Amino acid sequence: MRNYRDPQYIQWRKDVRKRDHNCCQWPGCNKKTKLQAHHIQKWSDFPGLRYHIDNGITLCKDHHNMIKDNEENYSGFFFKLILNKRGK
């Protein structure tokens, strides 16, 4: 079970949002409110990646809700967004 108050989990969320400049990473969105750090590879399926910053991406609540229960179809897309960002 995920503990949202775990200091390591809190730090991971902060680090993901900081890397993403506190902005939704969905192309064309750029919202800066109601942000959530999303695990690209599921928390439950990939315990070794739970706190790896490259397994996270910042999404606004709307885009996070949009992909809910369909996350595996977006993992490649999100990894590409992160890699493209690094290339800049």
Short mmCIF file of the C-alpha atoms (twelve columns), coordinates in Angstrom:
data_MODEL
# 
_entry.id   MODEL 
# 
loop_
_atom_site.group_PDB 
_atom_site.id 
_atom_site.type_symbol 
_atom_site.label_atom_id 
_atom_site.label_alt_id 
_atom_site.label_comp_id 
_atom_site.label_asym_id 
_atom_site.label_seq_id 
_atom_site.Cartn_x 
_atom_site.Cartn_y 
_atom_site.Cartn_z 
_atom_site.pdbx_PDB_model_num 
ATOM 1  C CA . MET A 1  0.000  0.000  0.000   1 
ATOM 2  C CA . ARG A 2  1.277  3.441  -0.897  1 
ATOM 3  C CA . ASN A 3  2.005  5.843  1.951   1 
ATOM 4  C CA . TYR A 4  1.535  9.367  0.581   1 
ATOM 5  C CA . ARG A 5  3.231  10.781 3.691   1 
ATOM 6  C CA . ASP A 6  6.412  8.749  3.237   1 
ATOM 7  C CA . PRO A 7  9.292  11.287 3.090   1 
ATOM 8  C CA . GLN A 8  10.871 9.451  0.151   1 
ATOM 9  C CA . TYR A 9  7.605  9.569  -1.782  1 
ATOM 10 C CA . ILE A 10 7.103  13.251 -0.950  1 
ATOM 11 C CA . GLN A 11 10.634 14.015 -2.174  1 
ATOM 12 C CA . TRP A 12 10.085 12.039 -5.394  1 
ATOM 13 C CA . ARG A 13 6.968  14.080 -6.171  1 
ATOM 14 C CA . LYS A 14 8.840  17.337 -5.493  1 
ATOM 15 C CA . ASP A 15 11.760 16.258 -7.680  1 
ATOM 16 C CA . VAL A 16 9.497  15.291 -10.595 1 
ATOM 17 C CA . ARG A 17 7.601  18.590 -10.441 1 
ATOM 18 C CA . LYS A 18 10.844 20.557 -10.146 1 
ATOM 19 C CA . ARG A 19 12.362 18.822 -13.175 1 
ATOM 20 C CA . ASP A 20 9.172  19.628 -15.095 1 
ATOM 21 C CA . HIS A 21 9.231  23.279 -13.964 1 
ATOM 22 C CA . ASN A 22 5.972  22.828 -12.032 1 
ATOM 23 C CA . CYS A 23 4.033  22.575 -15.263 1 
ATOM 24 C CA . CYS A 24 1.850  19.903 -16.855 1 
ATOM 25 C CA . GLN A 25 3.912  18.072 -19.464 1 
ATOM 26 C CA . TRP A 26 0.997  17.139 -21.697 1 
ATOM 27 C CA . PRO A 27 1.773  18.794 -25.052 1 
ATOM 28 C CA . GLY A 28 0.052  22.153 -25.314 1 
ATOM 29 C CA . CYS A 29 -1.306 22.165 -21.762 1 
ATOM 30 C CA . ASN A 30 1.249  24.003 -19.581 1 
ATOM 31 C CA . LYS A 31 -1.116 24.269 -16.579 1 
ATOM 32 C CA . LYS A 32 0.615  25.170 -13.338 1 
ATOM 33 C CA . THR A 33 -2.184 24.302 -10.909 1 
ATOM 34 C CA . LYS A 34 -3.628 21.061 -9.569  1 
ATOM 35 C CA . LEU A 35 -0.449 19.219 -10.552 1 
ATOM 36 C CA . GLN A 36 0.192  15.569 -9.832  1 
ATOM 37 C CA . ALA A 37 3.348  13.496 -10.199 1 
ATOM 38 C CA . HIS A 38 2.411  10.443 -12.239 1 
ATOM 39 C CA . HIS A 39 4.311  7.141  -12.186 1 
ATOM 40 C CA . ILE A 40 4.946  6.178  -15.805 1 
ATOM 41 C CA . GLN A 41 5.511  2.536  -14.940 1 
ATOM 42 C CA . LYS A 42 2.910  1.523  -12.368 1 
ATOM 43 C CA . TRP A 43 3.771  1.761  -8.684  1 
ATOM 44 C CA . SER A 44 2.366  -1.729 -8.060  1 
ATOM 45 C CA . ASP A 45 4.110  -3.435 -10.993 1 
ATOM 46 C CA . PHE A 46 7.566  -1.825 -10.829 1 
ATOM 47 C CA . PRO A 47 8.650  -1.434 -7.179  1 
ATOM 48 C CA . GLY A 48 12.264 -0.817 -8.201  1 
ATOM 49 C CA . LEU A 49 11.235 2.309  -10.120 1 
ATOM 50 C CA . ARG A 50 8.960  3.832  -7.500  1 
ATOM 51 C CA . TYR A 51 11.341 6.629  -6.552  1 
ATOM 52 C CA . HIS A 52 13.283 7.015  -9.802  1 
ATOM 53 C CA . ILE A 53 12.726 10.510 -11.161 1 
ATOM 54 C CA . ASP A 54 12.673 9.251  -14.765 1 
ATOM 55 C CA . ASN A 55 9.673  7.112  -13.888 1 
ATOM 56 C CA . GLY A 56 7.641  10.213 -13.174 1 
ATOM 57 C CA . ILE A 57 6.025  12.987 -15.143 1 
ATOM 58 C CA . THR A 58 4.022  16.008 -14.019 1 
ATOM 59 C CA . LEU A 59 0.432  16.110 -15.197 1 
ATOM 60 C CA . CYS A 60 -2.443 18.391 -14.309 1 
ATOM 61 C CA . LYS A 61 -5.378 16.723 -12.627 1 
ATOM 62 C CA . ASP A 62 -7.393 16.765 -15.872 1 
ATOM 63 C CA . HIS A 63 -4.740 14.932 -17.915 1 
ATOM 64 C CA . HIS A 64 -3.955 12.565 -15.056 1 
ATOM 65 C CA . ASN A 65 -7.637 11.641 -14.833 1 
ATOM 66 C CA . MET A 66 -7.811 11.286 -18.613 1 
ATOM 67 C CA . ILE A 67 -5.247 8.462  -18.663 1 
ATOM 68 C CA . LYS A 68 -6.523 6.709  -15.545 1 
ATOM 69 C CA . ASP A 69 -6.929 2.943  -16.003 1 
ATOM 70 C CA . ASN A 70 -5.150 3.213  -19.347 1 
ATOM 71 C CA . GLU A 71 -1.667 4.177  -18.158 1 
ATOM 72 C CA . GLU A 72 0.213  1.381  -19.949 1 
ATOM 73 C CA . ASN A 73 -0.820 2.842  -23.302 1 
ATOM 74 C CA . TYR A 74 0.911  6.126  -22.458 1 
ATOM 75 C CA . SER A 75 4.219  4.934  -20.976 1 
ATOM 76 C CA . GLY A 76 6.186  5.123  -24.248 1 
ATOM 77 C CA . PHE A 77 4.712  8.534  -25.003 1 
ATOM 78 C CA . PHE A 78 5.723  9.874  -21.574 1 
ATOM 79 C CA . PHE A 79 9.252  8.442  -21.783 1 
ATOM 80 C CA . LYS A 80 9.671  10.171 -25.159 1 
ATOM 81 C CA . LEU A 81 8.527  13.481 -23.671 1 
ATOM 82 C CA . ILE A 82 11.150 13.169 -20.921 1 
ATOM 83 C CA . LEU A 83 13.924 12.204 -23.359 1 
ATOM 84 C CA . ASN A 84 13.035 15.060 -25.730 1 
ATOM 85 C CA . LYS A 85 13.125 17.484 -22.826 1 
ATOM 86 C CA . ARG A 86 16.638 16.330 -21.916 1 
ATOM 87 C CA . GLY A 87 17.792 16.850 -25.486 1 
ATOM 88 C CA . LYS A 88 17.016 20.574 -25.300 1 
# 
